[in-house]
Amino acid sequence: MFISEIKQYQDEAGHTLIEFARVTGDRPDGNPRFVANTVVEMMVAGPDGKPQQLKSKLAVPIDARSPVEAFEKWDTVVLPAIEEAKQKIKSQLGVAEGGLVLPPKLGMPRGGLPGPRRAIGLRR
């Protein structure tokens, strides 16, 4: 098994969104298999309580015959794998299903954000 070709897709700012590596010798039918190398990014509450960004690399195998076909499978193959990786990270960190919880003083005020009436100074 060896990598014979790598294609990168970048956004306008030049950041690599996804990198496809063609892996040969891995499948019995001889067709190449692609591996999408991407990064899972999440905001987490750090040990001191301040939010910090967590990055984790993720390699997702894709059955395709060309880089274009592999890129077209982004929505059906890679995005669900990214969401699954996020759920695994949350479960390892012990985070509730609703999202990453910050202490009340750092996150949203207790009771949520003020409604439109309170924001303009009207009381009930």
N, C-alpha and C positions, 0 to 999 in steps of 0.2 A: 504494500500500500504506500503510495507516494502522492504528493501534491504536484500536479502538472500545470496548473494555471490558477491565477488569483485575479479576480476582478473586483474593483471597489466602486461603490456608488457614493457620491458625495453631495451634500447640499450646497447652496450658494456660497456659504461662508467657508467652504473647504473642509468641513468636518466629515469624517467618514461615517455615513449612516449604516452601511452594511458592507461586509466583505464576503465574497463567495469564493471558496476554494474548491477547485475540482479535484476530487480524490479518485484515483484509478486503482484497479486491482482489488476493490473492496466488494464488488458484487459479482455473482456467478454469471450473469448474462453479459458482462463486459461493458455495459453502459456506465458512464461516469456517475458518481454520486457527488452532490454538492453539499458543502457544509457552510451554513450562514454563520459567520462570526459577528456577533453584535454585543452591545453593552446594555445591561439592565441598570437604570438609574432610579433611585428612590430617595426621598427625604425621610430621614429618621431622627429620632430624638437621641442625642448623644449621651454619654455618661454624665456630663455636667448639666443635662437638661436642655441644652441649646440644639436647635435643628442643624443637622449636617447632612451632606449628600453622600449616599452610599452607591458605589459603582461595582458591578459584578460582571465579569465577562461570561458570555453564554455562546455555546456552539450548538447549532441546530442542524441535524442532517436533513437534506431535502433530496427526494428522488426526482431528477430532472435530466433532460438531455442537453440543455444549453443554459448559459447564465441568464438569458432572457426568460426562459421558462421557469428557472429557479426564482427569479425576481418576481414573476407573476404569482408565485405561490406564497408570497410574503404574508398576505392577509389570512390565508387558510392554514399555513403551517407555522410560520415564525411568530406571528403575533400571539396566538394561543400559548406557544411555548414560553414567550416572555411573561405573559400573565401568570402562567403556572409557576415560573421561577419567582415572581414577586410574591405569590402566595406562600411559597416555601420559605422565602426569606422572612416574611411576616410571622410565620408559624415558629421559625427558629428564634426570632427575637421576642416571641410571646406577645405579639400585637393583636389587638382586637380586629374583627372582620371589617369594621367600618373604616379603618384607616389607621394611620400612625398617630398615636395619642401623645400629646404634649401636656405638661402640667398646665393648670388653668392660667397661671400668671404669664406663661409664654405663648399659649395658644389663644384661642378665641375666648372672649369674656364669658363668665358664667351666664347661662341663659341665652347665649348666642349674640349675634350682632344686633344693635338697636334697630327697631323697625322704622318705617318712614315717618310715623307721627312723632316718635321720640327724637329722631334725627333733626327735625326742624323745630323742636322745643314745645310741641303740643302735648298736653297731658290728657288722660282720660277723665 
